[in-house]
């Protein structure tokens, strides 16, 4: 994937995380582990973007 695609995916994932946090605060989300899964996905994407910028991958 290119850096642009990863950045777009990161933006989408941030939006998903925002929506999940909103649903948790309004008690509409039953599975709180979903927030953890998305947070880790954000971290993985940020790592991939940084590695691409540094030329590691």
N, CA, C and O atoms as a GROMACS GRO file, in nm:
protein
  228
    1UNK      N    1   0.083  -0.118   0.000
    1UNK     CA    2   0.000   0.000   0.000
    1UNK      C    3   0.088   0.125   0.000
    1UNK      O    4   0.197   0.126   0.057
    2UNK      N    5   0.039   0.227  -0.063
    2UNK     CA    6   0.114   0.352  -0.066
    2UNK      C    7   0.086   0.431   0.062
    2UNK      O    8  -0.007   0.401   0.138
    3UNK      N    9   0.169   0.532   0.084
    3UNK     CA   10   0.152   0.616   0.203
    3UNK      C   11   0.018   0.688   0.201
    3UNK      O   12  -0.045   0.706   0.305
    4UNK      N   13  -0.025   0.729   0.081
    4UNK     CA   14  -0.154   0.799   0.070
    4UNK      C   15  -0.270   0.707   0.110
    4UNK      O   16  -0.362   0.748   0.179
    5UNK      N   17  -0.263   0.582   0.065
    5UNK     CA   18  -0.368   0.485   0.099
    5UNK      C   19  -0.370   0.458   0.248
    5UNK      O   20  -0.476   0.448   0.310
    6UNK      N   21  -0.250   0.444   0.307
    6UNK     CA   22  -0.241   0.420   0.451
    6UNK      C   23  -0.295   0.539   0.530
    6UNK      O   24  -0.362   0.521   0.632
    7UNK      N   25  -0.265   0.660   0.482
    7UNK     CA   26  -0.314   0.780   0.549
    7UNK      C   27  -0.466   0.787   0.542
    7UNK      O   28  -0.531   0.823   0.640
    8UNK      N   29  -0.522   0.754   0.428
    8UNK     CA   30  -0.668   0.753   0.412
    8UNK      C   31  -0.730   0.649   0.505
    8UNK      O   32  -0.833   0.675   0.569
    9UNK      N   33  -0.669   0.532   0.512
    9UNK     CA   34  -0.719   0.427   0.599
    9UNK      C   35  -0.708   0.470   0.746
    9UNK      O   36  -0.796   0.438   0.827
   10UNK      N   37  -0.602   0.542   0.780
   10UNK     CA   38  -0.585   0.593   0.916
   10UNK      C   39  -0.695   0.693   0.951
   10UNK      O   40  -0.750   0.689   1.062
   11UNK      N   41  -0.728   0.780   0.858
   11UNK     CA   42  -0.837   0.877   0.882
   11UNK      C   43  -0.969   0.805   0.904
   11UNK      O   44  -1.046   0.841   0.993
   12UNK      N   45  -0.995   0.703   0.822
   12UNK     CA   46  -1.119   0.626   0.837
   12UNK      C   47  -1.124   0.555   0.973
   12UNK      O   48  -1.228   0.549   1.037
   13UNK      N   49  -1.010   0.502   1.015
   13UNK     CA   50  -1.003   0.431   1.142
   13UNK      C   51  -1.020   0.527   1.258
   13UNK      O   52  -1.083   0.492   1.358
   14UNK      N   53  -0.965   0.648   1.247
   14UNK     CA   54  -0.986   0.749   1.351
   14UNK      C   55  -1.134   0.783   1.363
   14UNK      O   56  -1.186   0.801   1.473
   15UNK      N   57  -1.202   0.793   1.251
   15UNK     CA   58  -1.345   0.821   1.252
   15UNK      C   59  -1.422   0.707   1.318
   15UNK      O   60  -1.515   0.729   1.396
   16UNK      N   61  -1.381   0.584   1.287
   16UNK     CA   62  -1.445   0.467   1.348
   16UNK      C   63  -1.424   0.468   1.499
   16UNK      O   64  -1.516   0.438   1.575
   17UNK      N   65  -1.303   0.504   1.544
   17UNK     CA   66  -1.274   0.511   1.686
   17UNK      C   67  -1.359   0.618   1.754
   17UNK      O   68  -1.411   0.596   1.864
   18UNK      N   69  -1.373   0.732   1.689
   18UNK     CA   70  -1.457   0.838   1.743
   18UNK      C   71  -1.600   0.789   1.762
   18UNK      O   72  -1.662   0.812   1.867
   19UNK      N   73  -1.652   0.722   1.661
   19UNK     CA   74  -1.790   0.671   1.668
   19UNK      C   75  -1.806   0.567   1.779
   19UNK      O   76  -1.907   0.566   1.849
   20UNK      N   77  -1.705   0.481   1.794
   20UNK     CA   78  -1.712   0.381   1.900
   20UNK      C   79  -1.710   0.446   2.038
   20UNK      O   80  -1.786   0.407   2.127
   21UNK      N   81  -1.624   0.546   2.056
   21UNK     CA   82  -1.619   0.615   2.185
   21UNK      C   83  -1.752   0.684   2.215
   21UNK      O   84  -1.797   0.686   2.329
   22UNK      N   85  -1.812   0.739   2.113
   22UNK     CA   86  -1.943   0.803   2.131
   22UNK      C   87  -2.046   0.700   2.174
   22UNK      O   88  -2.126   0.724   2.265
   23UNK      N   89  -2.044   0.584   2.108
   23UNK     CA   90  -2.140   0.479   2.141
   23UNK      C   91  -2.118   0.425   2.282
   23UNK      O   92  -2.214   0.389   2.350
   24UNK      N   93  -1.992   0.419   2.326
   24UNK     CA   94  -1.963   0.374   2.463
   24UNK      C   95  -2.019   0.475   2.563
   24UNK      O   96  -2.080   0.436   2.663
   25UNK      N   97  -2.000   0.603   2.536
   25UNK     CA   98  -2.047   0.705   2.630
   25UNK      C   99  -2.199   0.711   2.639
   25UNK      O  100  -2.254   0.750   2.742
   26UNK      N  101  -2.266   0.672   2.532
   26UNK     CA  102  -2.413   0.671   2.536
   26UNK      C  103  -2.468   0.532   2.568
   26UNK      O  104  -2.589   0.508   2.559
   27UNK      N  105  -2.377   0.442   2.605
   27UNK     CA  106  -2.413   0.305   2.645
   27UNK      C  107  -2.485   0.227   2.535
   27UNK      O  108  -2.574   0.147   2.564
   28UNK      N  109  -2.447   0.250   2.412
   28UNK     CA  110  -2.505   0.177   2.299
   28UNK      C  111  -2.414   0.064   2.252
   28UNK      O  112  -2.455  -0.020   2.171
   29UNK      N  113  -2.291   0.061   2.303
   29UNK     CA  114  -2.196  -0.041   2.260
   29UNK      C  115  -2.184  -0.146   2.370
   29UNK      O  116  -2.148  -0.114   2.483
   30UNK      N  117  -2.213  -0.270   2.336
   30UNK     CA  118  -2.207  -0.377   2.435
   30UNK      C  119  -2.065  -0.432   2.450
   30UNK      O  120  -2.025  -0.473   2.558
   31UNK      N  121  -1.989  -0.433   2.341
   31UNK     CA  122  -1.856  -0.493   2.342
   31UNK      C  123  -1.750  -0.382   2.350
   31UNK      O  124  -1.718  -0.319   2.249
   32UNK      N  125  -1.696  -0.359   2.469
   32UNK     CA  126  -1.597  -0.254   2.488
   32UNK      C  127  -1.461  -0.291   2.429
   32UNK      O  128  -1.375  -0.204   2.412
   33UNK      N  129  -1.440  -0.417   2.400
   33UNK     CA  130  -1.313  -0.460   2.341
   33UNK      C  131  -1.295  -0.406   2.199
   33UNK      O  132  -1.184  -0.399   2.147
   34UNK      N  133  -1.404  -0.370   2.139
   34UNK     CA  134  -1.399  -0.314   2.003
   34UNK      C  135  -1.315  -0.187   2.001
   34UNK      O  136  -1.243  -0.162   1.904
   35UNK      N  137  -1.323  -0.107   2.107
   35UNK     CA  138  -1.244   0.016   2.116
   35UNK      C  139  -1.096  -0.019   2.118
   35UNK      O  140  -1.016   0.046   2.051
   36UNK      N  141  -1.060  -0.120   2.195
   36UNK     CA  142  -0.920  -0.162   2.203
   36UNK      C  143  -0.870  -0.210   2.067
   36UNK      O  144  -0.758  -0.177   2.026
   37UNK      N  145  -0.954  -0.287   1.998
   37UNK     CA  146  -0.915  -0.340   1.866
   37UNK      C  147  -0.887  -0.225   1.769
   37UNK      O  148  -0.788  -0.230   1.695
   38UNK      N  149  -0.971  -0.125   1.769
   38UNK     CA  150  -0.955  -0.013   1.676
   38UNK      C  151  -0.835   0.072   1.715
   38UNK      O  152  -0.762   0.120   1.628
   39UNK      N  153  -0.812   0.092   1.846
   39UNK     CA  154  -0.695   0.168   1.890
   39UNK      C  155  -0.566   0.100   1.844
   39UNK      O  156  -0.472   0.167   1.801
   40UNK      N  157  -0.563  -0.031   1.852
   40UNK     CA  158  -0.445  -0.105   1.808
   40UNK      C  159  -0.429  -0.097   1.656
   40UNK      O  160  -0.317  -0.094   1.605
   41UNK      N  161  -0.540  -0.095   1.586
   41UNK     CA  162  -0.535  -0.080   1.440
   41UNK      C  163  -0.474   0.055   1.404
   41UNK      O  164  -0.395   0.065   1.310
   42UNK      N  165  -0.512   0.161   1.478
   42UNK     CA  166  -0.456   0.294   1.456
   42UNK      C  167  -0.305   0.290   1.478
   42UNK      O  168  -0.229   0.344   1.397
   43UNK      N  169  -0.261   0.225   1.585
   43UNK     CA  170  -0.118   0.217   1.614
   43UNK      C  171  -0.043   0.143   1.504
   43UNK      O  172   0.066   0.184   1.465
   44UNK      N  173  -0.102   0.035   1.454
   44UNK     CA  174  -0.037  -0.040   1.346
   44UNK      C  175  -0.023   0.044   1.219
   44UNK      O  176   0.081   0.043   1.153
   45UNK      N  177  -0.129   0.118   1.187
   45UNK     CA  178  -0.125   0.202   1.067
   45UNK      C  179  -0.020   0.312   1.082
   45UNK      O  180   0.054   0.340   0.988
   46UNK      N  181  -0.013   0.374   1.201
   46UNK     CA  182   0.087   0.478   1.223
   46UNK      C  183   0.227   0.421   1.211
   46UNK      O  184   0.317   0.487   1.157
   47UNK      N  185   0.247   0.300   1.261
   47UNK     CA  186   0.378   0.235   1.250
   47UNK      C  187   0.413   0.211   1.104
   47UNK      O  188   0.526   0.237   1.062
   48UNK      N  189   0.318   0.161   1.026
   48UNK     CA  190   0.344   0.135   0.884
   48UNK      C  191   0.378   0.264   0.809
   48UNK      O  192   0.467   0.265   0.725
   49UNK      N  193   0.305   0.372   0.839
   49UNK     CA  194   0.331   0.500   0.773
   49UNK      C  195   0.471   0.549   0.807
   49UNK      O  196   0.544   0.595   0.718
   50UNK      N  197   0.509   0.540   0.934
   50UNK     CA  198   0.642   0.585   0.976
   50UNK      C  199   0.750   0.501   0.910
   50UNK      O  200   0.852   0.555   0.865
   51UNK      N  201   0.731   0.370   0.904
   51UNK     CA  202   0.829   0.282   0.840
   51UNK      C  203   0.844   0.316   0.692
   51UNK      O  204   0.955   0.316   0.639
   52UNK      N  205   0.733   0.344   0.625
   52UNK     CA  206   0.741   0.381   0.483
   52UNK      C  207   0.818   0.511   0.465
   52UNK      O  208   0.900   0.523   0.374
   53UNK      N  209   0.791   0.609   0.553
   53UNK     CA  210   0.859   0.738   0.542
   53UNK      C  211   1.009   0.724   0.568
   53UNK      O  212   1.089   0.796   0.507
   54UNK      N  213   1.047   0.633   0.657
   54UNK     CA  214   1.188   0.613   0.688
   54UNK      C  215   1.256   0.517   0.591
   54UNK      O  216   1.378   0.502   0.593
   55UNK      N  217   1.178   0.453   0.506
   55UNK     CA  218   1.234   0.362   0.407
   55UNK      C  219   1.263   0.224   0.462
   55UNK      O  220   1.338   0.148   0.402
   56UNK      N  221   1.205   0.191   0.575
   56UNK     CA  222   1.226   0.059   0.635
   56UNK      C  223   1.147  -0.047   0.560
   56UNK      O  224   1.193  -0.160   0.544
   57UNK      N  225   1.028  -0.010   0.514
   57UNK     CA  226   0.944  -0.103   0.438
   57UNK      C  227   0.919  -0.046   0.302
   57UNK      O  228   0.850  -0.108   0.221
   0.00000   0.00000   0.00000
